[in-house]
Amino acid sequence: MSATLNTELNLKSPDDFYEALIDTHRDLPEAESHALNARLVLLLANHIGDMAVLRQALALARDPSAGDPA
């Protein structure tokens, strides 16, 4: 049985994470910033480890309305 993507707020301090993310990108050239994003996505995907959940996340990232119950 596959897990389901959790889209509920799960960060204790989302603003702190956002600040850390922005700080990580600070002063990087655009190409290095894109490469950092790619590495981060792969690290987090490996941490999640469930292909069904990853497919849900990819679909939702591509089309945010895909997560809306209609």
C-alpha positions in Angstrom: 0.0 0.0 0.0 1.5 3.3 -1.0 1.4 6.4 1.1 -0.4 9.6 0.0 1.3 13.0 -0.4 0.8 15.1 2.7 -0.2 18.6 1.6 -1.2 19.8 5.0 1.2 22.2 6.8 3.8 20.0 8.3 6.7 22.4 9.0 6.9 23.8 12.5 8.4 27.0 11.1 7.8 27.4 7.3 9.2 31.0 7.4 12.5 29.7 8.8 12.7 27.1 6.1 11.9 29.7 3.4 14.6 32.0 4.8 17.1 29.1 4.9 16.3 28.2 1.3 16.7 31.8 0.1 19.9 32.1 2.0 21.2 28.9 0.4 20.6 30.5 -3.1 22.0 33.9 -2.2 24.8 35.1 -4.5 24.7 32.0 -6.7 24.7 32.4 -10.5 21.5 31.3 -12.1 22.9 28.0 -13.4 24.3 27.1 -10.0 21.0 28.0 -8.4 19.1 25.7 -10.8 21.7 22.9 -10.1 21.2 23.4 -6.3 17.4 23.0 -6.8 17.9 19.8 -8.8 20.2 18.4 -6.1 17.7 19.3 -3.4 14.8 17.7 -5.2 16.8 14.5 -5.7 17.9 14.4 -2.0 14.3 15.0 -0.8 12.9 12.4 -3.3 15.4 9.9 -2.0 14.3 10.7 1.5 10.6 10.2 0.6 11.4 7.0 -1.3 7.9 6.2 -2.4 7.3 6.5 -6.2 3.6 7.0 -5.8 4.0 9.9 -3.5 6.7 11.4 -5.7 4.4 11.1 -8.7 1.6 12.9 -6.7 4.1 15.7 -5.8 5.3 16.0 -9.5 1.7 16.3 -10.7 0.8 18.9 -8.1 3.9 20.9 -8.7 3.2 21.0 -12.4 -0.5 21.8 -12.0 -1.4 23.1 -8.5 -5.1 22.7 -9.3 -4.5 18.9 -9.6 -4.7 18.8 -5.8 -8.0 20.6 -5.6 -11.0 18.3 -4.9 -13.5 19.1 -7.7 
